[in-house]
């Protein structure tokens, strides 16, 4: 065989191989295109998932920051409340409170006709001391007495205010007060 025919046959075989490869490539082109599109979508979803994850982490961190801020504000306000003049006295102060209560009424300018204490009640970590006071006073004295009771550091709770007589023989008003004072149980 001549060299020229060998070269022609090699050329034809080469072109046939190239043509077969090109046809095979073209036949696989839709599959490659589809796979490329799928990979692009997955890449976009992965990026989107990372973006969502980052946004969620930012959101959670923001919530934590706000919760810490709220917690610190609550503790600051609790500290202000604890430092305020209105505090619950301890159970060791009950006898001192009982001794000083008549002075509170007399300082307000009211006359106590009867002052009685009821049985103490233990409620959780507190001791409640209810008392009943029968008093005689004029209107300014009643105002001073109510103010003194409501602003007392022991936190006196006026549960009932009953007008027994609006004008007695001395032109004074007779009142019956039912009050309750709560003390912290000390030692529990």
Secondary structure, 3 states (H helix, E strand, C coil): CCHHHHHHHHHHHHHHHHHHHHHHHHHHHHHHHHHHHHHHHHHHHHHHHHHHHHHHHHHHHHHHHHHHHHHHHHHHHHHHHHHCCCCCCEHHHHHHHHHHHHHHHHHCCCEEEEEEECCCEEECCEEEEEEEEEEEECHHHHHHHHHHHHCCCCCCEEEEEEEEECCCCCCCEEEEEEEEEEEECCCC
